[in-house]
Amino acid sequence: MRARLTRNFGDSPDPIPVRGRINRFNRMAATFKLEVHLTEFAPGKPLRFSIPKITIMDRYVAREVLAPFAMGVGLLTFALVTARLLKLTEMVVNHGVSIKQVLEMIGYILPAFLELTLGMAVLLGVLLGFGRMSSDQEMTAARASGISLYRLTVPVMAVALVVYVVASWFAFSVRPWANSRLQDELYYLTRTKAAAGLKEKIFNDDLPGIMIYVDKISDEDDSLHGVLIADSRDPKQANTIIATRGIVLPDEKNGGSTLRLYNGSIFGAEPRTDQSHVTSFRVYDLTIRPREGPSTQWRDPDELSYPALKQLIASARNHGKPDYEAETELAAKYTVPIATLLFALVGVSLGLKPARGGHSERFGVAVALFFLYYALMRVGRTLAERAILNAFVAMSLPNLVFLALALWLFIRAAQDKGNQGRGPGDILWDFVERYEKSRQAA
């Protein structure tokens, strides 16, 4: 067996004799072909095949996409986490939750956000990367040197495929584990720092059988003022407790807490005799025992591992009571990560089009497409959880819509059938211009 290594530039054996960007892209498109002669099987008739290589062009396009992709992951994830930071900061400042515990909870929240932001970041990265190359006429030079849009899309889809694998890993393994750990951490805080879950001027019913109303929580010592408690843990002896002040004493050893109340009264009624009684006190300790520790039986489907989720679905089906929420969660694990591939294909087509608003317009287009996908996903989830459609069919609706959109846009762009002089944001700009003209005419 003999082998010969030859080099091929673009579509012809010799470099195209042009200058500037076209020569640059010819060099970037250089590929290597390995010709293998198998004389044992076909004497005199060499069998030739090409071993794909990562070319300079592939690395260049991938870099152009990866830079805005990384920026998008950071910005979008931070924007989603910020909404939770206010509550977590309040728990640190007012309720004695340590910074370490808050950082752990943020870490447990991140996988659920990353599963969504990875796909959106791919769309943003491709839009900005291809938009930059298109505005600098690099795409025109590449197409003029014989490099098709299909070839330029290869490194983009390779990046999207890697992101798809990561997103699937998050969906099947990381997110269920993180959600489970988050619930465990919140459960621990509920047992040992009951005040962390209390809010002023709200009926707090997070604790089983107990409803607590607090008029004011002191910022200095975390003490409670104006306390009203409805204790119905014992149906035969329901009590209403009123106290002027109270403090929460955590019991980390036994797992729970004690609510120590000062200067109040206990109002109760005897069910048998239908008589009421009032007991006044100066100090009264109310022991709070939350529900038993987390277990698979009462965990939400998004907290279960893949095997446990499959087992839950099978068990529910065997008992004749399908768990549609669990089936929807299982379908989402397969369908949601596919959005990264579809977003990449849509981004290639839209990135070639001009944007009068620059990167800000492309960012707006990415956000609009993401919200469209998210809205379709919520519709599909509702249809699946109400058993109107099969879970996999319902959760595939946004993918089917975006697949049709992606293929239509990509084929038109590859065949130069679309109007490359107009971008997706021109619809908005046309509306603004018509509005300004109507104002000037008035």
TORKOL-4160 file (C-alpha; in steps of 0.2 Angstrom, whole numbers, padded with zeros to 4 digits, m for minus):
442
<pt num="1" X="0000" Y="0000" Z="0000"/>
<pt num="2" X="0007" Y="0017" Z="m0005"/>
<pt num="3" X="0001" Y="0034" Z="0000"/>
<pt num="4" X="0004" Y="0052" Z="m0008"/>
<pt num="5" X="0000" Y="0068" Z="0000"/>
<pt num="6" X="m0006" Y="0082" Z="m0011"/>
<pt num="7" X="m0012" Y="0100" Z="m0007"/>
<pt num="8" X="m0028" Y="0107" Z="m0015"/>
<pt num="9" X="m0033" Y="0126" Z="m0014"/>
<pt num="10" X="m0051" Y="0129" Z="m0015"/>
<pt num="11" X="m0059" Y="0121" Z="m0030"/>
<pt num="12" X="m0044" Y="0120" Z="m0042"/>
<pt num="13" X="m0027" Y="0112" Z="m0040"/>
<pt num="14" X="m0018" Y="0129" Z="m0041"/>
<pt num="15" X="m0021" Y="0145" Z="m0032"/>
<pt num="16" X="m0033" Y="0158" Z="m0040"/>
<pt num="17" X="m0022" Y="0172" Z="m0046"/>
<pt num="18" X="m0031" Y="0187" Z="m0038"/>
<pt num="19" X="m0026" Y="0199" Z="m0024"/>
<pt num="20" X="m0032" Y="0205" Z="m0008"/>
<pt num="21" X="m0045" Y="0196" Z="0003"/>
<pt num="22" X="m0048" Y="0183" Z="m0011"/>
<pt num="23" X="m0030" Y="0177" Z="m0010"/>
<pt num="24" X="m0032" Y="0177" Z="0009"/>
<pt num="25" X="m0047" Y="0166" Z="0009"/>
<pt num="26" X="m0039" Y="0154" Z="m0004"/>
<pt num="27" X="m0025" Y="0151" Z="0008"/>
<pt num="28" X="m0037" Y="0149" Z="0023"/>
<pt num="29" X="m0047" Y="0136" Z="0012"/>
<pt num="30" X="m0032" Y="0125" Z="0009"/>
<pt num="31" X="m0036" Y="0107" Z="0013"/>
<pt num="32" X="m0025" Y="0091" Z="0012"/>
<pt num="33" X="m0030" Y="0076" Z="0003"/>
<pt num="34" X="m0022" Y="0059" Z="0006"/>
<pt num="35" X="m0022" Y="0047" Z="m0009"/>
<pt num="36" X="m0021" Y="0029" Z="m0004"/>
<pt num="37" X="m0017" Y="0015" Z="m0017"/>
<pt num="38" X="m0023" Y="m0002" Z="m0011"/>
<pt num="39" X="m0015" Y="m0013" Z="m0024"/>
<pt num="40" X="m0020" Y="m0029" Z="m0015"/>
<pt num="41" X="m0038" Y="m0026" Z="m0018"/>
<pt num="42" X="m0038" Y="m0016" Z="m0034"/>
<pt num="43" X="m0022" Y="m0018" Z="m0044"/>
<pt num="44" X="m0019" Y="m0003" Z="m0055"/>
<pt num="45" X="m0034" Y="0006" Z="m0049"/>
<pt num="46" X="m0030" Y="0017" Z="m0034"/>
<pt num="47" X="m0044" Y="0021" Z="m0022"/>
<pt num="48" X="m0044" Y="0039" Z="m0017"/>
<pt num="49" X="m0052" Y="0047" Z="m0002"/>
<pt num="50" X="m0050" Y="0063" Z="0008"/>
<pt num="51" X="m0047" Y="0064" Z="0026"/>
<pt num="52" X="m0055" Y="0080" Z="0033"/>
<pt num="53" X="m0043" Y="0092" Z="0041"/>
<pt num="54" X="m0046" Y="0108" Z="0052"/>
<pt num="55" X="m0041" Y="0122" Z="0040"/>
<pt num="56" X="m0035" Y="0139" Z="0044"/>
<pt num="57" X="m0052" Y="0145" Z="0038"/>
<pt num="58" X="m0061" Y="0133" Z="0050"/>
<pt num="59" X="m0051" Y="0140" Z="0065"/>
<pt num="60" X="m0054" Y="0158" Z="0059"/>
<pt num="61" X="m0073" Y="0156" Z="0058"/>
<pt num="62" X="m0074" Y="0147" Z="0074"/>
<pt num="63" X="m0064" Y="0161" Z="0083"/>
<pt num="64" X="m0076" Y="0174" Z="0076"/>
<pt num="65" X="m0091" Y="0164" Z="0083"/>
<pt num="66" X="m0083" Y="0159" Z="0100"/>
<pt num="67" X="m0078" Y="0176" Z="0106"/>
<pt num="68" X="m0096" Y="0184" Z="0105"/>
<pt num="69" X="m0103" Y="0167" Z="0111"/>
<pt num="70" X="m0093" Y="0167" Z="0127"/>
<pt num="71" X="m0098" Y="0185" Z="0130"/>
<pt num="72" X="m0116" Y="0180" Z="0127"/>
<pt num="73" X="m0115" Y="0166" Z="0140"/>
<pt num="74" X="m0109" Y="0178" Z="0153"/>
<pt num="75" X="m0121" Y="0192" Z="0150"/>
<pt num="76" X="m0136" Y="0182" Z="0148"/>
<pt num="77" X="m0133" Y="0171" Z="0163"/>
<pt num="78" X="m0129" Y="0186" Z="0174"/>
<pt num="79" X="m0145" Y="0194" Z="0168"/>
<pt num="80" X="m0155" Y="0179" Z="0173"/>
<pt num="81" X="m0146" Y="0177" Z="0190"/>
<pt num="82" X="m0148" Y="0195" Z="0194"/>
<pt num="83" X="m0166" Y="0193" Z="0198"/>
<pt num="84" X="m0162" Y="0180" Z="0211"/>
<pt num="85" X="m0148" Y="0190" Z="0219"/>
<pt num="86" X="m0159" Y="0203" Z="0227"/>
<pt num="87" X="m0168" Y="0189" Z="0237"/>
<pt num="88" X="m0151" Y="0180" Z="0241"/>
<pt num="89" X="m0143" Y="0197" Z="0247"/>
<pt num="90" X="m0158" Y="0200" Z="0258"/>
<pt num="91" X="m0156" Y="0183" Z="0266"/>
<pt num="92" X="m0137" Y="0187" Z="0269"/>
<pt num="93" X="m0141" Y="0205" Z="0276"/>
<pt num="94" X="m0157" Y="0202" Z="0286"/>
<pt num="95" X="m0158" Y="0184" Z="0290"/>
<pt num="96" X="m0141" Y="0178" Z="0295"/>
<pt num="97" X="m0138" Y="0166" Z="0280"/>
<pt num="98" X="m0119" Y="0165" Z="0277"/>
<pt num="99" X="m0111" Y="0171" Z="0260"/>
<pt num="100" X="m0105" Y="0153" Z="0258"/>
<pt num="101" X="m0122" Y="0146" Z="0258"/>
<pt num="102" X="m0128" Y="0160" Z="0246"/>
<pt num="103" X="m0114" Y="0156" Z="0234"/>
<pt num="104" X="m0118" Y="0137" Z="0234"/>
<pt num="105" X="m0136" Y="0141" Z="0230"/>
<pt num="106" X="m0131" Y="0152" Z="0215"/>
<pt num="107" X="m0120" Y="0138" Z="0209"/>
<pt num="108" X="m0135" Y="0126" Z="0210"/>
<pt num="109" X="m0146" Y="0139" Z="0201"/>
<pt num="110" X="m0134" Y="0141" Z="0187"/>
<pt num="111" X="m0136" Y="0125" Z="0177"/>
<pt num="112" X="m0155" Y="0128" Z="0174"/>
<pt num="113" X="m0150" Y="0145" Z="0167"/>
<pt num="114" X="m0136" Y="0139" Z="0157"/>
<pt num="115" X="m0146" Y="0125" Z="0148"/>
<pt num="116" X="m0156" Y="0140" Z="0140"/>
<pt num="117" X="m0143" Y="0153" Z="0138"/>
<pt num="118" X="m0131" Y="0141" Z="0129"/>
<pt num="119" X="m0143" Y="0140" Z="0114"/>
<pt num="120" X="m0146" Y="0159" Z="0114"/>
<pt num="121" X="m0127" Y="0162" Z="0115"/>
<pt num="122" X="m0124" Y="0152" Z="0100"/>
<pt num="123" X="m0137" Y="0162" Z="0090"/>
<pt num="124" X="m0129" Y="0178" Z="0097"/>
<pt num="125" X="m0111" Y="0172" Z="0093"/>
<pt num="126" X="m0116" Y="0167" Z="0075"/>
<pt num="127" X="m0125" Y="0183" Z="0072"/>
<pt num="128" X="m0111" Y="0194" Z="0078"/>
<pt num="129" X="m0097" Y="0184" Z="0071"/>
<pt num="130" X="m0105" Y="0182" Z="0053"/>
<pt num="131" X="m0111" Y="0200" Z="0054"/>
<pt num="132" X="m0094" Y="0207" Z="0057"/>
<pt num="133" X="m0086" Y="0197" Z="0043"/>
<pt num="134" X="m0100" Y="0202" Z="0031"/>
<pt num="135" X="m0099" Y="0220" Z="0035"/>
<pt num="136" X="m0080" Y="0219" Z="0032"/>
<pt num="137" X="m0084" Y="0211" Z="0015"/>
<pt num="138" X="m0075" Y="0195" Z="0020"/>
<pt num="139" X="m0090" Y="0185" Z="0016"/>
<pt num="140" X="m0090" Y="0192" Z="m0001"/>
<pt num="141" X="m0072" Y="0188" Z="m0004"/>
<pt num="142" X="m0074" Y="0170" Z="0002"/>
<pt num="143" X="m0089" Y="0168" Z="m0009"/>
<pt num="144" X="m0079" Y="0175" Z="m0024"/>
<pt num="145" X="m0064" Y="0164" Z="m0021"/>
<pt num="146" X="m0076" Y="0149" Z="m0023"/>
<pt num="147" X="m0080" Y="0145" Z="m0005"/>
<pt num="148" X="m0098" Y="0141" Z="m0004"/>
<pt num="149" X="m0109" Y="0145" Z="0011"/>
<pt num="150" X="m0111" Y="0127" Z="0015"/>
<pt num="151" X="m0092" Y="0125" Z="0017"/>
<pt num="152" X="m0092" Y="0141" Z="0028"/>
<pt num="153" X="m0106" Y="0134" Z="0039"/>
<pt num="154" X="m0096" Y="0118" Z="0044"/>
<pt num="155" X="m0085" Y="0126" Z="0058"/>
<pt num="156" X="m0101" Y="0135" Z="0064"/>
<pt num="157" X="m0111" Y="0118" Z="0065"/>
<pt num="158" X="m0096" Y="0110" Z="0073"/>
<pt num="159" X="m0096" Y="0123" Z="0087"/>
<pt num="160" X="m0115" Y="0121" Z="0089"/>
<pt num="161" X="m0113" Y="0102" Z="0090"/>
<pt num="162" X="m0100" Y="0104" Z="0105"/>
<pt num="163" X="m0112" Y="0116" Z="0113"/>
<pt num="164" X="m0127" Y="0104" Z="0110"/>
<pt num="165" X="m0117" Y="0090" Z="0119"/>
<pt num="166" X="m0114" Y="0101" Z="0134"/>
<pt num="167" X="m0132" Y="0107" Z="0134"/>
<pt num="168" X="m0137" Y="0089" Z="0134"/>
<pt num="169" X="m0126" Y="0085" Z="0148"/>
<pt num="170" X="m0133" Y="0099" Z="0158"/>
<pt num="171" X="m0151" Y="0093" Z="0154"/>
<pt num="172" X="m0148" Y="0074" Z="0159"/>
<pt num="173" X="m0136" Y="0075" Z="0173"/>
<pt num="174" X="m0131" Y="0092" Z="0180"/>
<pt num="175" X="m0147" Y="0101" Z="0181"/>
<pt num="176" X="m0157" Y="0087" Z="0190"/>
<pt num="177" X="m0142" Y="0086" Z="0202"/>
<pt num="178" X="m0141" Y="0104" Z="0205"/>
<pt num="179" X="m0160" Y="0106" Z="0207"/>
<pt num="180" X="m0160" Y="0092" Z="0220"/>
<pt num="181" X="m0145" Y="0100" Z="0230"/>
<pt num="182" X="m0154" Y="0117" Z="0229"/>
<pt num="183" X="m0170" Y="0110" Z="0237"/>
<pt num="184" X="m0159" Y="0101" Z="0250"/>
<pt num="185" X="m0150" Y="0117" Z="0255"/>
<pt num="186" X="m0167" Y="0127" Z="0256"/>
<pt num="187" X="m0174" Y="0113" Z="0267"/>
<pt num="188" X="m0159" Y="0114" Z="0278"/>
<pt num="189" X="m0161" Y="0133" Z="0279"/>
<pt num="190" X="m0180" Y="0131" Z="0283"/>
<pt num="191" X="m0175" Y="0119" Z="0297"/>
<pt num="192" X="m0161" Y="0129" Z="0305"/>
<pt num="193" X="m0165" Y="0147" Z="0300"/>
<pt num="194" X="m0184" Y="0148" Z="0299"/>
<pt num="195" X="m0183" Y="0167" Z="0299"/>
<pt num="196" X="m0174" Y="0167" Z="0282"/>
<pt num="197" X="m0190" Y="0162" Z="0274"/>
<pt num="198" X="m0202" Y="0174" Z="0283"/>
<pt num="199" X="m0208" Y="0190" Z="0275"/>
<pt num="200" X="m0215" Y="0205" Z="0283"/>
<pt num="201" X="m0234" Y="0209" Z="0281"/>
<pt num="202" X="m0237" Y="0192" Z="0272"/>
<pt num="203" X="m0245" Y="0176" Z="0278"/>
<pt num="204" X="m0231" Y="0164" Z="0277"/>
<pt num="205" X="m0237" Y="0146" Z="0275"/>
<pt num="206" X="m0220" Y="0137" Z="0270"/>
<pt num="207" X="m0220" Y="0127" Z="0286"/>
<pt num="208" X="m0233" Y="0112" Z="0287"/>
<pt num="209" X="m0248" Y="0116" Z="0298"/>
<pt num="210" X="m0242" Y="0133" Z="0303"/>
<pt num="211" X="m0246" Y="0150" Z="0296"/>
<pt num="212" X="m0236" Y="0165" Z="0302"/>
<pt num="213" X="m0239" Y="0183" Z="0300"/>
<pt num="214" X="m0226" Y="0195" Z="0305"/>
<pt num="215" X="m0229" Y="0214" Z="0305"/>
<pt num="216" X="m0210" Y="0219" Z="0306"/>
<pt num="217" X="m0194" Y="0210" Z="0306"/>
<pt num="218" X="m0180" Y="0220" Z="0314"/>
<pt num="219" X="m0164" Y="0223" Z="0304"/>
<pt num="220" X="m0153" Y="0224" Z="0319"/>
<pt num="221" X="m0156" Y="0207" Z="0328"/>
<pt num="222" X="m0168" Y="0198" Z="0317"/>
<pt num="223" X="m0182" Y="0199" Z="0330"/>
<pt num="224" X="m0200" Y="0198" Z="0325"/>
<pt num="225" X="m0213" Y="0211" Z="0330"/>
<pt num="226" X="m0232" Y="0209" Z="0329"/>
<pt num="227" X="m0233" Y="0190" Z="0327"/>
<pt num="228" X="m0249" Y="0181" Z="0323"/>
<pt num="229" X="m0248" Y="0162" Z="0321"/>
<pt num="230" X="m0262" Y="0150" Z="0316"/>
<pt num="231" X="m0256" Y="0132" Z="0322"/>
<pt num="232" X="m0267" Y="0118" Z="0314"/>
<pt num="233" X="m0254" Y="0104" Z="0316"/>
<pt num="234" X="m0266" Y="0095" Z="0327"/>
<pt num="235" X="m0283" Y="0096" Z="0319"/>
<pt num="236" X="m0291" Y="0092" Z="0336"/>
<pt num="237" X="m0283" Y="0107" Z="0345"/>
<pt num="238" X="m0281" Y="0121" Z="0333"/>
<pt num="239" X="m0274" Y="0137" Z="0341"/>
<pt num="240" X="m0271" Y="0155" Z="0336"/>
<pt num="241" X="m0256" Y="0164" Z="0345"/>
<pt num="242" X="m0253" Y="0182" Z="0346"/>
<pt num="243" X="m0237" Y="0190" Z="0353"/>
<pt num="244" X="m0229" Y="0207" Z="0353"/>
<pt num="245" X="m0212" Y="0200" Z="0350"/>
<pt num="246" X="m0203" Y="0184" Z="0345"/>
<pt num="247" X="m0186" Y="0177" Z="0341"/>
<pt num="248" X="m0181" Y="0162" Z="0331"/>
<pt num="249" X="m0169" Y="0150" Z="0340"/>
<pt num="250" X="m0161" Y="0137" Z="0327"/>
<pt num="251" X="m0158" Y="0120" Z="0333"/>
<pt num="252" X="m0145" Y="0113" Z="0321"/>
<pt num="253" X="m0142" Y="0098" Z="0331"/>
<pt num="254" X="m0159" Y="0091" Z="0331"/>
<pt num="255" X="m0164" Y="0099" Z="0314"/>
<pt num="256" X="m0177" Y="0112" Z="0317"/>
<pt num="257" X="m0180" Y="0128" Z="0326"/>
<pt num="258" X="m0189" Y="0136" Z="0341"/>
<pt num="259" X="m0200" Y="0151" Z="0339"/>
<pt num="260" X="m0199" Y="0160" Z="0356"/>
<pt num="261" X="m0213" Y="0172" Z="0359"/>
<pt num="262" X="m0215" Y="0186" Z="0372"/>
<pt num="263" X="m0230" Y="0194" Z="0380"/>
<pt num="264" X="m0245" Y="0186" Z="0370"/>
<pt num="265" X="m0260" Y="0175" Z="0371"/>
<pt num="266" X="m0266" Y="0159" Z="0365"/>
<pt num="267" X="m0284" Y="0157" Z="0358"/>
<pt num="268" X="m0291" Y="0139" Z="0357"/>
<pt num="269" X="m0307" Y="0130" Z="0356"/>
<pt num="270" X="m0312" Y="0113" Z="0362"/>
<pt num="271" X="m0321" Y="0103" Z="0348"/>
<pt num="272" X="m0331" Y="0092" Z="0359"/>
<pt num="273" X="m0338" Y="0105" Z="0370"/>
<pt num="274" X="m0337" Y="0120" Z="0358"/>
<pt num="275" X="m0330" Y="0131" Z="0371"/>
<pt num="276" X="m0316" Y="0143" Z="0368"/>
<pt num="277" X="m0301" Y="0147" Z="0380"/>
<pt num="278" X="m0288" Y="0161" Z="0381"/>
<pt num="279" X="m0271" Y="0158" Z="0389"/>
<pt num="280" X="m0259" Y="0173" Z="0392"/>
<pt num="281" X="m0241" Y="0171" Z="0393"/>
<pt num="282" X="m0225" Y="0181" Z="0395"/>
<pt num="283" X="m0213" Y="0168" Z="0387"/>
<pt num="284" X="m0219" Y="0154" Z="0375"/>
<pt num="285" X="m0209" Y="0142" Z="0365"/>
<pt num="286" X="m0216" Y="0135" Z="0349"/>
<pt num="287" X="m0206" Y="0121" Z="0342"/>
<pt num="288" X="m0206" Y="0120" Z="0323"/>
<pt num="289" X="m0203" Y="0104" Z="0314"/>
<pt num="290" X="m0203" Y="0105" Z="0295"/>
<pt num="291" X="m0208" Y="0090" Z="0285"/>
<pt num="292" X="m0197" Y="0075" Z="0284"/>
<pt num="293" X="m0181" Y="0076" Z="0274"/>
<pt num="294" X="m0181" Y="0076" Z="0255"/>
<pt num="295" X="m0185" Y="0060" Z="0246"/>
<pt num="296" X="m0188" Y="0054" Z="0229"/>
<pt num="297" X="m0207" Y="0052" Z="0232"/>
<pt num="298" X="m0210" Y="0070" Z="0234"/>
<pt num="299" X="m0196" Y="0078" Z="0223"/>
<pt num="300" X="m0201" Y="0087" Z="0207"/>
<pt num="301" X="m0198" Y="0079" Z="0190"/>
<pt num="302" X="m0184" Y="0092" Z="0186"/>
<pt num="303" X="m0175" Y="0086" Z="0202"/>
<pt num="304" X="m0174" Y="0067" Z="0197"/>
<pt num="305" X="m0160" Y="0059" Z="0188"/>
<pt num="306" X="m0163" Y="0051" Z="0172"/>
<pt num="307" X="m0165" Y="0033" Z="0178"/>
<pt num="308" X="m0177" Y="0039" Z="0193"/>
<pt num="309" X="m0187" Y="0049" Z="0180"/>
<pt num="310" X="m0189" Y="0034" Z="0169"/>
<pt num="311" X="m0194" Y="0024" Z="0184"/>
<pt num="312" X="m0207" Y="0037" Z="0190"/>
<pt num="313" X="m0215" Y="0037" Z="0172"/>
<pt num="314" X="m0216" Y="0018" Z="0171"/>
<pt num="315" X="m0223" Y="0017" Z="0188"/>
<pt num="316" X="m0236" Y="0030" Z="0185"/>
<pt num="317" X="m0241" Y="0021" Z="0168"/>
<pt num="318" X="m0242" Y="0004" Z="0177"/>
<pt num="319" X="m0254" Y="0011" Z="0190"/>
<pt num="320" X="m0265" Y="0019" Z="0176"/>
<pt num="321" X="m0261" Y="0037" Z="0181"/>
<pt num="322" X="m0249" Y="0044" Z="0169"/>
<pt num="323" X="m0237" Y="0058" Z="0176"/>
<pt num="324" X="m0238" Y="0070" Z="0162"/>
<pt num="325" X="m0227" Y="0082" Z="0171"/>
<pt num="326" X="m0213" Y="0069" Z="0172"/>
<pt num="327" X="m0216" Y="0064" Z="0154"/>
<pt num="328" X="m0215" Y="0082" Z="0148"/>
<pt num="329" X="m0198" Y="0084" Z="0158"/>
<pt num="330" X="m0191" Y="0069" Z="0150"/>
<pt num="331" X="m0196" Y="0075" Z="0133"/>
<pt num="332" X="m0188" Y="0092" Z="0136"/>
<pt num="333" X="m0171" Y="0084" Z="0140"/>
<pt num="334" X="m0171" Y="0078" Z="0122"/>
<pt num="335" X="m0179" Y="0093" Z="0113"/>
<pt num="336" X="m0172" Y="0108" Z="0121"/>
<pt num="337" X="m0153" Y="0106" Z="0118"/>
<pt num="338" X="m0157" Y="0103" Z="0099"/>
<pt num="339" X="m0161" Y="0122" Z="0099"/>
<pt num="340" X="m0142" Y="0126" Z="0099"/>
<pt num="341" X="m0141" Y="0118" Z="0081"/>
<pt num="342" X="m0156" Y="0127" Z="0075"/>
<pt num="343" X="m0150" Y="0143" Z="0082"/>
<pt num="344" X="m0133" Y="0141" Z="0073"/>
<pt num="345" X="m0141" Y="0138" Z="0056"/>
<pt num="346" X="m0153" Y="0153" Z="0058"/>
<pt num="347" X="m0139" Y="0164" Z="0064"/>
<pt num="348" X="m0128" Y="0160" Z="0048"/>
<pt num="349" X="m0142" Y="0166" Z="0037"/>
<pt num="350" X="m0147" Y="0181" Z="0046"/>
<pt num="351" X="m0129" Y="0186" Z="0050"/>
<pt num="352" X="m0125" Y="0189" Z="0031"/>
<pt num="353" X="m0139" Y="0202" Z="0031"/>
<pt num="354" X="m0134" Y="0220" Z="0034"/>
<pt num="355" X="m0139" Y="0228" Z="0051"/>
<pt num="356" X="m0142" Y="0247" Z="0051"/>
<pt num="357" X="m0141" Y="0247" Z="0070"/>
<pt num="358" X="m0125" Y="0237" Z="0071"/>
<pt num="359" X="m0122" Y="0224" Z="0084"/>
<pt num="360" X="m0136" Y="0231" Z="0095"/>
<pt num="361" X="m0148" Y="0227" Z="0081"/>
<pt num="362" X="m0142" Y="0210" Z="0080"/>
<pt num="363" X="m0142" Y="0207" Z="0099"/>
<pt num="364" X="m0161" Y="0213" Z="0098"/>
<pt num="365" X="m0164" Y="0200" Z="0084"/>
<pt num="366" X="m0156" Y="0186" Z="0094"/>
<pt num="367" X="m0167" Y="0191" Z="0110"/>
<pt num="368" X="m0183" Y="0192" Z="0099"/>
<pt num="369" X="m0179" Y="0174" Z="0092"/>
<pt num="370" X="m0175" Y="0167" Z="0109"/>
<pt num="371" X="m0192" Y="0174" Z="0116"/>
<pt num="372" X="m0201" Y="0167" Z="0101"/>
<pt num="373" X="m0193" Y="0150" Z="0104"/>
<pt num="374" X="m0197" Y="0151" Z="0123"/>
<pt num="375" X="m0215" Y="0156" Z="0120"/>
<pt num="376" X="m0217" Y="0141" Z="0108"/>
<pt num="377" X="m0209" Y="0130" Z="0121"/>
<pt num="378" X="m0221" Y="0136" Z="0135"/>
<pt num="379" X="m0236" Y="0132" Z="0123"/>
<pt num="380" X="m0229" Y="0115" Z="0120"/>
<pt num="381" X="m0226" Y="0111" Z="0138"/>
<pt num="382" X="m0244" Y="0117" Z="0142"/>
<pt num="383" X="m0251" Y="0105" Z="0129"/>
<pt num="384" X="m0240" Y="0091" Z="0135"/>
<pt num="385" X="m0244" Y="0093" Z="0154"/>
<pt num="386" X="m0263" Y="0094" Z="0150"/>
<pt num="387" X="m0262" Y="0078" Z="0139"/>
<pt num="388" X="m0268" Y="0087" Z="0124"/>
<pt num="389" X="m0253" Y="0081" Z="0113"/>
<pt num="390" X="m0240" Y="0068" Z="0116"/>
<pt num="391" X="m0225" Y="0075" Z="0126"/>
<pt num="392" X="m0212" Y="0073" Z="0113"/>
<pt num="393" X="m0223" Y="0080" Z="0099"/>
<pt num="394" X="m0228" Y="0095" Z="0110"/>
<pt num="395" X="m0210" Y="0099" Z="0115"/>
<pt num="396" X="m0204" Y="0097" Z="0097"/>
<pt num="397" X="m0216" Y="0111" Z="0091"/>
<pt num="398" X="m0203" Y="0125" Z="0093"/>
<pt num="399" X="m0189" Y="0114" Z="0085"/>
<pt num="400" X="m0201" Y="0110" Z="0070"/>
<pt num="401" X="m0205" Y="0129" Z="0068"/>
<pt num="402" X="m0187" Y="0134" Z="0069"/>
<pt num="403" X="m0181" Y="0120" Z="0058"/>
<pt num="404" X="m0192" Y="0126" Z="0044"/>
<pt num="405" X="m0187" Y="0144" Z="0046"/>
<pt num="406" X="m0168" Y="0139" Z="0047"/>
<pt num="407" X="m0169" Y="0128" Z="0031"/>
<pt num="408" X="m0179" Y="0141" Z="0021"/>
<pt num="409" X="m0167" Y="0156" Z="0026"/>
<pt num="410" X="m0151" Y="0145" Z="0023"/>
<pt num="411" X="m0156" Y="0138" Z="0006"/>
<pt num="412" X="m0161" Y="0156" Z="0000"/>
<pt num="413" X="m0145" Y="0163" Z="0007"/>
<pt num="414" X="m0134" Y="0149" Z="m0001"/>
<pt num="415" X="m0142" Y="0151" Z="m0018"/>
<pt num="416" X="m0142" Y="0170" Z="m0017"/>
<pt num="417" X="m0161" Y="0171" Z="m0019"/>
<pt num="418" X="m0164" Y="0182" Z="m0004"/>
<pt num="419" X="m0163" Y="0201" Z="m0003"/>
<pt num="420" X="m0146" Y="0203" Z="0004"/>
<pt num="421" X="m0148" Y="0222" Z="0005"/>
<pt num="422" X="m0161" Y="0221" Z="0019"/>
<pt num="423" X="m0159" Y="0214" Z="0036"/>
<pt num="424" X="m0171" Y="0207" Z="0049"/>
<pt num="425" X="m0171" Y="0224" Z="0058"/>
<pt num="426" X="m0177" Y="0233" Z="0043"/>
<pt num="427" X="m0195" Y="0230" Z="0046"/>
<pt num="428" X="m0193" Y="0240" Z="0063"/>
<pt num="429" X="m0183" Y="0253" Z="0054"/>
<pt num="430" X="m0196" Y="0255" Z="0041"/>
<pt num="431" X="m0209" Y="0257" Z="0054"/>
<pt num="432" X="m0199" Y="0270" Z="0063"/>
<pt num="433" X="m0196" Y="0280" Z="0046"/>
<pt num="434" X="m0215" Y="0279" Z="0042"/>
<pt num="435" X="m0219" Y="0285" Z="0059"/>
<pt num="436" X="m0207" Y="0300" Z="0058"/>
<pt num="437" X="m0214" Y="0305" Z="0040"/>
<pt num="438" X="m0231" Y="0304" Z="0047"/>
<pt num="439" X="m0226" Y="0316" Z="0061"/>
<pt num="440" X="m0218" Y="0328" Z="0049"/>
<pt num="441" X="m0233" Y="0328" Z="0037"/>
<pt num="442" X="m0244" Y="0332" Z="0052"/>
